[in-house]
Amino acid sequence: MKFLFLLLLGISTLFANINLIKKENPDSNTTLLVIGGIHGNEPGGYFAASILATHYTIHSKNLWIVPNLNKPSIMANKRGIHGDMNRKFSVIKKNDKDKKIVETIKKIILEPQVSLVLNLHDGHGFYRKENQGSIFNPNAWGQTCVIDQCKLPTKQPFGDLNIIAETVKQNVNKKLLKKHHSFNVKNTKTKYEDEAMRLSLTYFAVTNNKPAFAIETSKNLSSLTQKVFYQLLAIEEYMKVMDINFTRDFNLNEKEISKIIKNYGTLEINHNILLNLSNIKKSLSYIPIKSKDNDFTFSHPLGSVQKKGGKYIVYIGNKKITTLKPQYFKLSKCCPENYVVEIDKKITFVPKVSYFNVNDDFKIVSENGYRVNIIGFSKKGVKNENGLTIRLKDMNKKYSIDKEAKSYRVEFYDKDKFCSMLVVHFK
């Protein structure tokens, strides 16, 4: 299978199955690199990174985003299905299944234009310098700006890690949702006191003279929305430190973040099928695709497909969205780019991969030689449903593709080969 990612903003490049999204300007080489998803069970980080990739515009300097570094572990919702990826940046075995990804992200971190690195996490509890119980204590990681040391040895614009982290902490704490959500700076003093952290991504960066921080939101926050809120709040403060001028197309609050998280975008398959994932049923059957080498194109940067037991499981991050049960066809190379459809008594041209809305009824006015199959409609003795007037009441609801039973597949075939699929949505 081939995996592609369609983004409306930025340039997306695949390196060793790493999706690197670049939002760049010609004015500067100053670049912030944001990495989400090194741990697959920490969704606050990778959903925040995906929103950064799709809802922010960068007006000065540069922003690079890797939203889902450890994709297999994200789909499994596990810290690391091949072990802890964040403990493989010092030494990694030749046969380690994470080796290619780890070596590639190292190269990206060491790119000359990368000026500061943020690694996004969700951590246990709420960090406090003094012990206040099992949740609020010095061993907790949540709600922290984590640094490995106070300063980098070589003087550079962002080398004073402690001062930057303290600045971010103070500004984040002015905008808390609840008082006990307060952020602190956690210095692991990695070189002298934390052997495990010497194997981490941020320590690899700082030992190569790259300023690096971890943002840890608390796993004990009440919702994914709150985790994403604090991740974005902290990221914005780091962008301000770097004088990165940005705008976003939403207000930074729980209500709007919740709405964005629930928008799973679209999935296009083989450039002839389009599915809206935000309201899709848990399972769809007889999806006409190829037996191999299918292209899955997501509008959401966290979109992934896993083939299991002959079915295709569709994910957005760690969320299982739907399961597609395939019916294999060869694809026709002689299909039209548009189809003639009569919608509410008006003739229109509908692009071959799209949805169209209907108030009362529709009728496919296909060219000769193409067979039309409207999934959910049947009429005795009719094999080609071209030229038939169809209303919502004519449809069998169990064949709808959405939870409200308003959207249905309209498939086109060139003899025994599949052409493309439209989706009709009844208002």
Beta strands, then each sheet from edge to edge (+ up, - down):
strand 1: 2-5
strand 2: 11-15
strand 3: 18-23
strand 4: 31-35
strand 5: 56-58
strand 6: 62-66
strand 7: 114-123
strand 8: 126-127
strand 9: 136-137
strand 10: 144-147
strand 11: 184-187
strand 12: 212-218
strand 13: 246-248
strand 14: 266-269
strand 15: 273-276
strand 16: 283-289
strand 17: 295-298
strand 18: 303-308
strand 19: 311-316
strand 20: 319-328
strand 21: 338-343
strand 22: 346-351
strand 23: 355-358
strand 24: 361-364
strand 25: 370-374
strand 26: 390-391
strand 27: 407-414
strand 28: 417-426
sheet 1: 1+ 17+ 14- 15+
sheet 2: 2+ 3- 6+ 4+ 7+ 12+ 10- 11-
sheet 3: 5+ 13-
sheet 4: 8+ 9+
sheet 5: 16+ 20+ 19- 18+
sheet 6: 22+ 21- 24+ 26-
sheet 7: 23+ 28+ 27- 25+
end
